[in-house]
Amino acid sequence: MKILTIITLFLFAFCNLNAQQLNCEKFKNGEFEIRKDSISKGSFISRNDSIQIERSNGSKDATELIVNWIDKCTYTLKPKDINLEEFKDLPENALLKVEIIEVKEDSYIQKSSANFADYEIIKEVYLIK
């Protein structure tokens, strides 16, 4: 029983240490790109600490989202009220949760989920500037 407890504590400490080592700060603000793939058209993102603006490739329309940082590597995105008119199928309390799960030199891997859907999307996001 003691060995199981020690292993559990070790794994918990290792996971927390790994999460603390991610340097997500450099991705809080800036210009980003999600590249086109077989699932999506790709998009450009402009984010300052509290507002994120997204444009899909080939579209002139922009979506404005309110950013709320939960911790250094996790944030939520809530569509501004203006955008809810554009996306009538979204519930009024629509919330996206984004977790940065891996950091690279000029990009990061994010895992996104929503409070109105039962799936997660993992994408690489590239820092433009």
URMOTA-V139150 format. One record per pair of residues at least 4 apart in sequence whose ideal C-beta (glycine too) atoms are under 8 Angstrom apart, sorted by the first residue. I is the first residue (numbers start at 1). J is the second residue. Records with the same first field share a line. If there is no record, write none. Layout:
I->J + J
This chain:
1->5
2->6
3->7
4->8
5->9
6->10
7->11
8->12
9->13
10->14
11->15
12->16
13->17
14->18
15->19
16->20
17->21
18->22
19->73
22->72 + 73 + 100 + 102 + 103
23->103
24->28 + 72 + 73 + 100 + 103 + 108
25->72
26->30 + 127
27->32 + 100 + 103 + 108 + 125 + 127
28->47 + 49 + 69
29->47 + 48 + 49
30->46 + 47 + 127 + 128 + 129
31->44 + 45 + 46 + 127 + 128 + 129
32->44 + 45 + 46 + 47 + 125 + 126 + 127 + 128
33->42 + 43 + 44 + 45 + 125 + 126 + 128
34->40 + 42 + 43 + 45 + 123 + 124 + 125 + 126
35->42 + 124 + 126
36->40 + 41 + 42 + 57
37->42
41->56 + 57 + 58 + 59
42->56 + 57
43->54 + 55 + 56 + 57
44->54 + 55 + 57 + 128
45->52 + 53 + 54 + 125
46->52 + 53
47->51 + 52 + 53 + 67
49->67 + 69
50->66 + 67 + 68
51->64 + 65 + 66 + 67
52->64 + 65 + 66 + 67 + 77
53->62 + 63 + 64 + 65
54->62 + 63 + 65
55->59 + 60 + 61 + 62 + 63
56->61
61->86
63->79 + 83 + 86
64->79 + 80 + 82 + 83
65->77 + 78 + 79 + 80 + 83 + 96
66->77 + 78 + 79 + 80
67->75 + 76 + 77
68->75 + 76 + 78
69->74 + 75
70->74 + 75 + 76
73->99 + 100 + 101
74->97 + 98 + 99 + 100
75->97 + 98
76->95 + 96 + 97 + 98
77->95 + 96 + 98
78->94 + 95 + 96
79->83 + 84 + 87 + 90 + 94
80->84
81->85
82->86
83->87
84->88 + 90 + 92 + 94
87->94
90->94 + 116
91->116
93->115
94->114 + 115 + 116
95->114 + 115 + 116
96->112 + 113 + 114
97->112 + 113 + 114 + 115
98->110 + 111 + 112
99->110 + 111 + 112
100->108 + 109 + 110
101->109 + 110 + 111 + 122
102->108 + 109
103->108 + 109
104->108 + 109
106->126 + 127
107->124 + 125 + 126 + 127
108->124 + 125 + 127
109->122 + 123 + 124 + 125
110->122 + 123 + 124 + 125
111->120 + 121 + 122
112->120 + 121 + 122 + 123
113->117 + 119 + 120 + 121
